[in-house]
Amino acid sequence: MATKTKSYLEDLNSKSVAELNSELVAAKKELFNLRFQNATNQLENTSRIKEVRKNIARIQTVITAKNSAN
């Protein structure tokens, strides 16, 4: 795993569930905007869509782990 991903996961693990939920909403908004730009042929870096989708999955995984730990 890349060091960038490890530091991102450590950052996620240090946040509360409320902070994670707000970050999840922001990531979903970003994904929507990226898809919209892609549909209108304005998106230059299409790999960003894949990266944001994976980040959403990471956030959801950390939220699930924190909820099951309680």
C-alpha positions as CSV (number, residue, x, y, z in Angstrom):
1,M,0.0,0.0,0.0
2,A,1.3,3.4,-0.9
3,T,2.3,5.8,1.8
4,K,-0.2,8.3,0.5
5,T,-3.0,5.8,1.1
6,K,-1.6,4.8,4.5
7,S,-1.6,8.4,5.7
8,Y,-5.1,8.9,4.4
9,L,-6.3,5.9,6.3
10,E,-4.6,7.0,9.5
11,D,-6.3,10.4,9.0
12,L,-9.7,8.7,8.6
13,N,-9.2,6.5,11.6
14,S,-8.4,9.5,13.8
15,K,-11.7,11.3,12.9
16,S,-15.1,10.8,14.6
17,V,-18.1,9.2,12.9
18,A,-19.7,12.6,12.4
19,E,-16.6,14.0,10.7
20,L,-16.5,10.9,8.5
21,N,-20.1,11.3,7.5
22,S,-19.5,14.9,6.5
23,E,-16.4,13.9,4.5
24,L,-18.5,11.1,2.9
25,V,-21.1,13.7,1.7
26,A,-18.3,15.9,0.3
27,A,-16.7,13.0,-1.5
28,K,-20.1,12.0,-3.0
29,K,-20.7,15.6,-4.2
30,E,-17.2,15.6,-5.8
31,L,-18.0,12.3,-7.5
32,F,-21.2,13.7,-8.9
33,N,-19.4,16.8,-10.2
34,L,-16.7,14.7,-11.8
35,R,-19.3,12.5,-13.5
36,F,-21.1,15.6,-14.8
37,Q,-17.8,17.0,-16.1
38,N,-17.0,13.7,-17.8
39,A,-20.5,13.6,-19.5
40,T,-20.0,17.1,-20.9
41,N,-16.4,16.3,-22.0
42,Q,-14.9,18.9,-19.6
43,L,-13.0,16.4,-17.4
44,E,-9.3,16.1,-18.2
45,N,-8.1,13.7,-15.5
46,T,-10.6,10.8,-15.7
47,S,-8.6,8.7,-13.2
48,R,-9.8,11.1,-10.5
49,I,-13.2,9.4,-10.7
50,K,-11.7,6.0,-9.8
51,E,-9.7,7.6,-6.9
52,V,-12.8,9.3,-5.4
53,R,-14.8,6.1,-5.7
54,K,-12.1,4.2,-3.7
55,N,-11.9,7.0,-1.1
56,I,-15.7,6.8,-0.7
57,A,-15.4,3.0,-0.1
58,R,-12.5,3.6,2.4
59,I,-14.6,6.2,4.3
60,Q,-17.6,3.8,4.4
61,T,-15.4,1.0,5.7
62,V,-14.0,3.1,8.5
63,I,-17.5,4.2,9.5
64,T,-18.7,0.6,9.6
65,A,-15.7,-0.5,11.6
66,K,-16.3,2.3,14.2
67,N,-20.0,1.5,14.4
68,S,-19.4,-2.2,15.0
69,A,-16.7,-1.4,17.6
70,N,-19.3,0.4,19.8
